Structure formats: structure tokens, C-alpha cells
Amino acid sequence: MSTERLYYRDSFLQNFPATVTDVRELSRNAGESVWQLALDRTAFYPTSGGQPHDTGTLRAVARGGAAIAVPIESVEEDESGEVWHFLSKPLAVGTQVEADIDWNRRFDHMQQHTGQHLLSAIFLRELQAPTVSFHLGDATSTIDLAVPSVTSHALEGVELLVNQIIAEVRPVAVHFVSRAEAESMLAAGDLRKLPERAGEIRIIDIAGCDRNACGGTHVRSTGQIGGLLVRGTEKVSRGIRVEFVCGLRAVRAARADFAVLGQLTASLSAGPAEMPAAIERLRSEVKIGTKERQRLREDLADYHAARLAVEVPIDNGIRVVQRSWRDRDRDYVRLLASRLTAAAPGTVAVFTAEDAAPARIFLARSLDLDFDCGTVMKEVLAEHGLRGGGSPDLAQGDVPASDLSAVRASLVDFVKSAAGSRPTAHSASSDA
């Protein structure tokens, strides 16, 4: 026998008596069990249709007379239509319980869900934008619209109309009709959508605005939605996703936004109306500063490269410069290797950046040398089970500390052996 769903007829029901009809252990982990419990009647809403489950408490009296209070952590519906309440302690079949709904959570969900019905109805009426999905999250809710785009002007217009209807305190009624009657309503355009299920159909009717088949919990009038705020939109695969909040969520969101705005105005010494100009000024300054910083890095790399070229003499027709840094980022080390080998003929750079783990090793050569850095790096690292590569002029790879000395030695041995014969990387590898 399926559970009687009390929320179908009264979403405002906060507590109710019931009897345990079934209990089963769902899982056990480290001695802790999760139990599923079925009741003959319930006002706990199971996760469904984009709306999360209710939570609350079951209260009972043990055989010894002790009071028991068990939290309901989750509620789900199985394929057969049975409603299961998830809890950490089991209650025996036949136990009489008093159930309490977490009312703050329930009413919040009612506000968001009814607000979604109204928002979807106005999008469809004003913009011919049908809703294809709905999600009620912990902080915000979203609907996906089957349209390629929505302008800011249109979005503001829809939000205004929704809030005008909320202020009109229109009744939100619940009706039950037969499947045949619901299909007739759908064909006549009096019903927005119809689920694929047999039997009696539950209809949520927002007076003069929307009529929709839905099993969720809803407020009794649009005024109880308490206001709707559109937070933004984004492009998704199915169209446009609209994020919104209703009721106290809208109040909290506005308060949080105002707090952030207050911090920004204080930091930038600018009023709210001046913020766009202040932020644009900052962006321009950052852009200029980034360009200047890059120019200084390049100048420093040129100076550094010239100093290294003087410090290391040419030996047997080739200058091999080995250096390792912990206080330089790898982008700079790469730039330095490139500038050194571009400025000094017959030069090879074997540089290591140890600013983070694993270290990154670079191999660069002057254009007058005849071997492929990318191939050499790839083959040397492969001998240690590592990967790397690059262009003929500059290559790199990440190397753990345990292999760093050996990899560096292999690279140096290769370039020194290349000084006399100038072989290709392939023939050098074959001779190794």
C-alpha cells in the first residue's frame, strides 16, 4: 500500500501523526547504518521535479517509556512510488510517530517553487520562451529556457511583471483532475505541460496567469512568494539559464550584494554610481602595469643572459651554461634560456626552475647548433619514465627531485658530445 501524501492537499502542514509500515537497512559503513523507513502517511516531500526533499524529526515512545526523536536526513521516492525516509536509527514496524517538518526549509522551497511557476509562465507569455528544466539549489534556483538569447531589457521586463503579479496577491490553488480531463486542458492550451503518468493529475493554478501539472509544494497566494530577483543568465547547451531567488533568499542576496558593494566603495573611495568608472580605471592601470612588468622582465633577462655568456667560456667549440633557480618562476627561466641562446652563438642552456615541485628543466640551443632540443628532451626523459618535448630550439619537461641530477647530466653529456661531430639527436641517441 503506497504512502498517503499529505502535502498534495496541504503544503502548510507542519506536523502530523503516522505509523511505520516498513523499515530496511540501506547501507552500513564503519559500524554506522543508514535506514529507510516508510510511513502510512507523510507530509515530507521527496526529492523530485527539481525540488529538494524536506527534513524534520520523527518522535516516538520506546517500549520502556523513553521518548525517542530521530532526525529525517533525506526523503526519496522509489520506482514503485513508495516514499522512503532516511534516518540513522530504525523504528519498528507498527510504531506510532509524531512527525515535525523543518518549516523554514519547507516554506523556502515553497517560495522558490511557486516563484519558478510564475517566472516560467511570464517568460512563455511575453517572450515565447518555454522552460525545459528547473533546479532549486541551496542558495539560488535556475530555469533553462529553450531560446538562443534574452536581452537585458527583456529580462528586466519579465522580472517587473512577475513582481507586479506577486504584489497583487493572486490565489494559488490546488486542483485534482482525471487524466482525460488534463489531456483536454492541454489540447485547449489551458495547461502548460502534462507529465507522462496515469491516474489523477494534480494541477497548480496561479489565478489568471498559469495552470500547470505539478506534485511539488506551493504557497497559497503570490504574495507569499515575497518578491523575485533575477540574479543573472548564462548560455547553456539547451538555451539560456536564468538564475533567480525568491522571498527571504532575495533579501539575503540583496544584503550580501550591498555588503560587497560597500567594501568596494570603501576600498576605491568611490560612491556606488562611480564604481563602473573606478573599476575601468583600475583595469586600465593593471593593463599598463602588466605591459611595463613584462618589458622589465625582458630587459632583466637580456642583462642576465649577457652576464651568463661572459661567465661561461666556450669549451671545445660550445658554451654549455648550467644553472638552477629556486627564487625565479619557470616562465622567467624559460625566457632567460631563450634570450641567452639567441644572443650568444655556440651556446646551450640547461636551466632548471625549482620554484615548485616537480622542477622544470629547459634545454635551449643557439641557431648555429645542429640538434633538435625537443627530440633530445623527449628521449632523455623517456629513459626515466617521464614525458617532455618542445621545438628544435627550446624544450622542457617536469622532473621530480629524485631524477633531476641524472636527467641534467644526460642532457649535458649529449650537448658536449655534439660539440665535435654536431650529430642529429637521432644519431646521438643511437650511439648512446
N, C-alpha and C positions, 0 to 999 in steps of 0.2 A: 504494500500500500504506500503510495507516494506521500510525501510530506505536504501538509496544507500550508500554503504560502500566505501568511497573514499580511505581508507588505503589499500584496497585489491590491488589496482593498483599502488599506490604511497605512500609508508610508510614515505617518506620525506616531505609530505605535512604538512606545519606548520600552515596555516590559510586558511579559506575558507568561502564563503557566504552560507547561508542556510535559510530555512523557517520553523517556528514552525508549526508542523502538529497536535500535541496533547499535552495536559498537564493535570496532575492529582495530587491530594494531596495524598501522600503516608502515612504520619503519622503526628500527632500533639502532642507535649509534652511541657507542661508549656507555652503554647502560641506560641511556635516555631514550624513551619511546615517544613516538607521535601517534596519537589515537584519532580515529574518525568516529564521530557519533551522529546518529540520525535521531530526529525527534518526530513526533506525530504532527506537530505544527511548529512553524518558525516564522519570526519576523526578521531573521538575519538574512541579508541579501547576499547571494553567492556571486563571485566574480563572473560577469557576463556582459556582453554588448558594449565593451569599452569602459564599464563602470566597475571599480574595485569592490571587494567584499566588505561587509560590516565586521566589526569586532564588538566584544562585550564580555559578559560574565554569565555563567550558569551557577545558580545557588541551589543547594540541596541539603538534606539532613541525612547523615550517616545512620546506620542501624543502631549505633551506640548513642545516638542523640546529638553528636557533634555537627556543627554547621560546616558545610563544605562550599567553597567558592572557587570555581575553575574558570580561568580566562579562555575565551574563544579567540584563537590567534588567526584563523583563516576560515573561509567558507567557500565550498566549491560544489558544483553540480556535476554528477556523472552522466554517462551517455544514456542511462535509463530514466533520467530526470530526478533521481534522488538527490537531496541536499545533504551534504556532509559537513559537519562542524569539526574543525581541527583543534585539538587540545592536548595538553601534556599529561593529563591524568584521566583514566577511564571512569565512567559511571555505569553501573549495572543496568541491563535492560529492565524496564519497568520502573526505574527511578523517576519520581516526580520532581520536576525542577521549576524554579522561577528564573526567567531569563531577563537580563537587562542589556539593552542596546547602548553602545557608546554613542550618545546622542550628538555630540559635537561633530564626530566623524560622519554620522548619517546625514545630518542636516547640511553639512558642507557638500556632500555628494549630491544631495537633492538640489541644492542651488546650482551646482555646476551642470548637472544633467538637464535640468529644465532650461537653464540658460543656453545649453547646446541646442535643444529643440528649437528654441526661439531664434537663435542666431542662424541655424541652418535654414529655417523657414524663410527668413528675410533675405538671405543670400540667394535662395532659389527664386523668390518672388521678384526681387529687384534686379538681380544680375544673371538670372537663369544659370546659377552655379550650384549644381547638386552636390550634396555631401556624400562621400563614398566611404569614409571611415571616421571614427571618433575615439579619442583616448582621454581618459580622466586620470591625470597624474597626481602625484603628491603635492606639487606646488602650482602647476598650471595644467590646462587642458588644451587639446588641439582637435581640429577637424580638418580633413583633407577635402578640398574642392576639386571637382573634375573640370577645371578651366586652366588655360595656359598662363593667365596672369590676372591680377587685380590691382587697379590703380590705387594710390593713396587716397585720392578724392572719393572713390567708390567705397573704400574701406571705412573711411570716416562717416560717410552717409549711412552705411549699414549699421555701424555702431550707434549712431544717433537715433535711428529708427527703433532699434532694439531697446534702448534705454527709455524712449518715449512710451513704448508698449509696457515696459516694466512699471513705469510711473503711473500708468492707467489702472494698475491693479486688476488686470483681467483674470477671471477664474480659470483654473487649470483643473479639468475634470477627468475622471477615470470612467470608461465605459467598457462593457464586455459585449461582443457581438459574435455571431456564428461565422464560420469560415466563409460560407456562401455570401453572407451579408458584407463581410470585409472585402471579398473579391469584387462585389458590385460597387462598393465605395471606391475601390482602387480604379476600376474601369471608368467611373464617372469623374475621376480627378479629385475626389473628396478625401483621399487618403494618400499620404506621401510615399509610403512603402509598406510592403507586407512580407513578413517572414515566411519561410517555407516550413510550415508546421500545421498539423491538423488540429481540430477541436476549436474551443473558444479562443477568440482573439482579444487581447487587452488593448484598448485604444486610449492614448493620452491626447486630450483636446484642449488646446490653448485658444480660448474664445476669439473667434474672428481672425485667427492667424494661422493655426497649424493643427492638423489632426494626423496622428502618427501611431502605428502599432509599436508598442514598447513594453518590456517587462520590468523596467527599472523603477527606482523610487523618485518621486517628484514632489514639489511644493504644491500648495493649494491655490496659489494665485501668483501672477507675475511679480507682484510687489515683493513677495518673499525671496525672489532671486536677489534682490538688494543691489542691483546695478551690474553692468557688464563692461569690462575693459578689454579691448583688443590689444595684445602685447606686441604683435608683430607677425610677419609672414616669411615663408621661405619656399623655394622651389623644391618639389619632390617629384619622384617618378610618376605619381598618379595625378599631379597637378600642382596646386598651391596649398600649403599647410598654414592654417591660421591658428595662432596661439592666443588664448583668452583666459580670463579669470572672472569669477562672479562673487558677489556678496563680500564677506569678510576677507576673502582672498584678494579681491580688488583693493580693499582698504589697505591690507598689509603690503601689497605690491606697490601701491602709490606711496605709502610711507617709506618703504625701502628705497624707492627711486628718489624720493625727496632727500633722504639722508645722504645718498651718494652724490646728488647734485649739490647739497650743502658742503660736502667735503671738497668737491671740485672747485666750487666758487671761492671757498676759503683758501685753497692751495694756489689758485690762479689770480686771486684778488680781482675777481670779475663777477658781476651780477649774473643771474640766470640768463637774461636776454643777451648778454655779451659772450656767453660760453662758446657758441659756434665760431666767432671771430678769434677768440683766445686760443681755441684748440687748433684752428687753421694756422695761426701764427706759430704755435709750438711745432706743428708738423713741418712747416717751412724751415724753422730753425734746426730741427732734427735732420732734415734732408741736407741742409747746408753743412751741418756738423759732420754728418756721415761722409760726405764727399771730402771734406777737409781732413778727416781722420784717415781715410783711405790714401789721400795724397801723401800725408805724413808717413804712413806705413811704407809706402812705396819708396819715398826718399830715404827712410831709415834702412830699408832692405838694400837699396843701391849702395849706401855708405858701408853697411855691414859687409856686403859682398866684396866691395873693393878692399876692405881690410883683410878679409879671409884670403883673397887672392894673393895679397902681399905676404901674409903669414906663412903660407904653404908653398914651397918652391916646386918647380917641375922636376920630376924624377923619372928617368928613362922615357922621356917624351910625353909624360902625362902628369897632371896635377890631381891627386886624389885628396879631397877635403872631407874629413870625417868629423862630425860634430853632433852633440846630443844636448837637448834643452828640456828642462822641466818648467821653466818660467816663461816659455813662449808658446802661444797656441799653434795648432798644427797648420792653420791657414797661413800664418806668417812664415813658418818653417818651409812650407811649400813654395811661397813667394820668394823667399831667400834663395832656395835651391835653383829656382828658375832664373832669377836675376844674376846669380853667380856664374852659372854655366853659359848664360847669354853674353856676359861681358868678358869672360876670360877664355881664350881658346885652349884646347887640350885639357879641359877641366872636367872632372867628375865629382859630383856631390853625393855623399852618402850621409844623409841627415836623419836624425831621429827626434820626434816630438814626444816627450814623456809627460805631457801635461795631464794626461788621463790614461786609464788602463782600458784596453791594451794600448801599448805605444804604437805610434805610426811611423814607419820608416819610408824614406823617399830616396829614389835613385834618379839623378838627372845628369845629362851629359851635354857638352858643347856640340855644336852642329858639325864640327870637323871630325868628330869621332864616329866610327862606323860600327855601332851595335845598337840593338833595339832594347831600350830600357824596359818596355812593357813585357817583352818576351823573357828577358833575364829575370825580372822580378817574379813573374809567374812561375818560372821553373824552379827558382831558388825556394820560394815559399812552399811550392808543392812538395818539395823534399821533406818539409816539416809538417805536412798535413794542413797547410794554410793556403789562403787564397789572396790574390792580388794581381795587379797589372797596371796598364796605362798606355801612354803613347810612346813612340820611339825616343822622344826627348826626355820624358819625365814619367815615372811610375811610382806607385805607392802600395802599401799593404799594412794591415794591422797585425802586430806580433805581440804575443804575451811575453812577460818579463823572462820566463824560463827559456825562451828560444831566441831572445833578442841578440845576445852576443854571437851565437852561431850564425844567424841569418846575416848579421852585419859583416862577419868575417867572410862568409861565402860571397857576398856582393863585392867586397874589396878584393878578394882573390881573383874574381873574374875580371874586374876592370884593370887590375895590374897585369894580368896575363894578356889582356887585349892590347896593352901598350905597344908591344913589339910587332905582332902579326896583324893586329886590327881585324880579328875574325868576326864573323857574324855570331849572333847569340846562339844560333842552332849548332854551328860547328864547335863553338866553345863548350856547349853542353855535351856534345858527343865526345869531346876529348877529355871531359872531366872524369 
